[in-house]
Amino acid sequence: MTQDAGDIENFETVSFHCRSPIHLCPTCSHAEKCQDLLNILRIFKLKEKEKPFDFMTNFPFLEQRTFKVDSRNKMNELSSAEWLQFSRTVFSPKLPKMLGHELRRAHPECKSPHVMGQLISFFTKRDDLVIDPFAGTGATLIAAALLGRDAVGFETSPRWVDLYYQACKQHTIPRRKMVEGDCSVLLHNVSKESVDFAIIDPPNPMNPSEWAPGAESSPGVNLDSFFDFMLRVMNQCYRTLKDQKYMAVFSRNLYYKGRYIYITPFYASVASEAGFTLKGEKIWENLGEKLRPYGYPHTYIPNIVHYSILIFRKTESAEEVVEEKKIKAPRGEADKS
Ligand SMILES: C[S@@+](CC[C@H](N)C(=O)[O-])C[C@H]1O[C@@H](n2cnc3c(N)ncnc32)[C@H](O)[C@@H]1O
C-alpha cells in the first residue's frame, strides 16, 4: 500500500499481498487508489473486537438483585421484565463453555447449566428443592447450586456421577447430592410432596441399553417400553412434587431408520396420564449443535437442533383459572381462557 491511501488512519497496517482480484474491478485498476476498497478496509479496521463472555451477568438471573420482588409473586424472584422474557416460547441462548464443560462434554447429551438455570430461576425460589432423575453430568445440580437452590440427582452411570463431582471440585461449585442408580427405583425414597421443581432430561428412547439394559431393539418395542418406563418415573415425580409445582421435560424428536419420529406428544400424554397438566412449551434452539450433511445431495434429512421443553404443573387449582381469566385476553384469543 502506498501513502496515496489518503485519509486512512494507520495506513501502514493496511497491506495487500495479491493485486489480481483488483484488476477485475471495472472502474479502477489500482488497489491503492480504489476508494470502495479503502472504505471496505476501513470498516474492517473499525470492527469491534468481540468482548469476552461475562459469565456472572449472563448467567440467568445470577447477578445481584437490586429490586424488590413484587409481593404478589409467589413463584420466583424475578423482575417483571425477566418474567416477561422467560415467557417467550422460543429461545436461542448464547452459552459459554465453562463450569466444567471440558470435563462434562465427554457426555454426548450434556446440557449447559445456563439452560437449566433459566428454568430453575423461573420455577423456584432460593432454598427450594430441585430434582433431576436423569442427572448425567449434573447441569441441573450445578445451576441449582449457583442459584442457591438445593438439588438431588440420580444417574445410572458411575462415570457421569464421577465427572459431576470432579467438575464441582475443579471449579469450586458447591456440591449437590448425585446418587448412582436407577431413578425409577430411587425416586421411591424421596418424600411425598417435598420437591419444588423437577427437570427431566430423558435418555434416548432408541437406545435401550442406556435405560433398560437387555431390552429388544426394534422401534415399536423400544417406544412402548420406553414410555412405560417414563410413566413410572413421572408417577414418582408427581408424588414427590408439592401441589401446584412444575416439571420441565426435555423432548428431542428423532430421525430413526429413515423416519422422523415426532416424540414430543408422547411425553405430553404420558405426563397427563401421571396427573400433570401441560402448561406450555419452550423451544430451545441449541446453537452449539454441529450440522451434519446427512442426506446431501439427494434426500431431505433434518439436522435436529431444537428441543421442546414441555412445562407441566401438578394439578390446577380453581384459583389459578380465575386469576388467568382476570387478565384480558388479546383480540381473537378470548376462546383460550
Ligand atoms: C440426556 S442424559 C442427561 C444429561 C444431563 N442433563 C447432563 O447435562 O449431563 C440422560 C441420562 O440419563 C441416564 N439414565 C438412563 N436411564 C436412567 C435411569 N433409569 N436412572 C437414572 N439415570 C438414567 C443416562 O445414563 C444419561 O446420562
PDBQT file of the ligand as one rigid body, heavy atoms in Angstrom, charges set to zero:
ROOT
HETATM    1  C1  LIG A 401     -29.965 -36.926  28.334  1.00  0.00    +0.000 C 
HETATM    2  S1  LIG A 401     -28.867 -37.540  29.522  1.00  0.00    +0.000 S 
HETATM    3  C2  LIG A 401     -28.894 -36.292  30.762  1.00  0.00    +0.000 C 
HETATM    4  C3  LIG A 401     -27.802 -35.292  30.567  1.00  0.00    +0.000 C 
HETATM    5  C4  LIG A 401     -27.718 -34.280  31.670  1.00  0.00    +0.000 C 
HETATM    6  N1  LIG A 401     -28.812 -33.346  31.643  1.00  0.00    +0.000 N 
HETATM    7  C5  LIG A 401     -26.385 -33.511  31.596  1.00  0.00    +0.000 C 
HETATM    8  O1  LIG A 401     -26.409 -32.294  31.445  1.00  0.00    +0.000 OA
HETATM    9  O2  LIG A 401     -25.345 -34.134  31.639  1.00  0.00    +0.000 OA
HETATM   10  C6  LIG A 401     -29.783 -38.831  30.255  1.00  0.00    +0.000 C 
HETATM   11  C7  LIG A 401     -29.037 -39.568  31.346  1.00  0.00    +0.000 C 
HETATM   12  O3  LIG A 401     -29.914 -40.490  31.981  1.00  0.00    +0.000 OA
HETATM   13  C8  LIG A 401     -29.141 -41.583  32.446  1.00  0.00    +0.000 C 
HETATM   14  N2  LIG A 401     -30.091 -42.673  32.728  1.00  0.00    +0.000 N 
HETATM   15  C9  LIG A 401     -30.649 -43.547  31.848  1.00  0.00    +0.000 A 
HETATM   16  N3  LIG A 401     -31.502 -44.368  32.493  1.00  0.00    +0.000 NA
HETATM   17  C10 LIG A 401     -31.502 -43.987  33.783  1.00  0.00    +0.000 A 
HETATM   18  C11 LIG A 401     -32.212 -44.434  34.936  1.00  0.00    +0.000 A 
HETATM   19  N4  LIG A 401     -33.085 -45.458  34.881  1.00  0.00    +0.000 N 
HETATM   20  N5  LIG A 401     -31.984 -43.810  36.109  1.00  0.00    +0.000 NA
HETATM   21  C12 LIG A 401     -31.095 -42.777  36.195  1.00  0.00    +0.000 A 
HETATM   22  N6  LIG A 401     -30.393 -42.322  35.139  1.00  0.00    +0.000 NA
HETATM   23  C13 LIG A 401     -30.602 -42.908  33.944  1.00  0.00    +0.000 A 
HETATM   24  C14 LIG A 401     -28.165 -41.836  31.326  1.00  0.00    +0.000 C 
HETATM   25  O4  LIG A 401     -27.022 -42.520  31.780  1.00  0.00    +0.000 OA
HETATM   26  C15 LIG A 401     -27.858 -40.407  30.860  1.00  0.00    +0.000 C 
HETATM   27  O5  LIG A 401     -26.681 -39.940  31.449  1.00  0.00    +0.000 OA
ENDROOT
TORSDOF 0
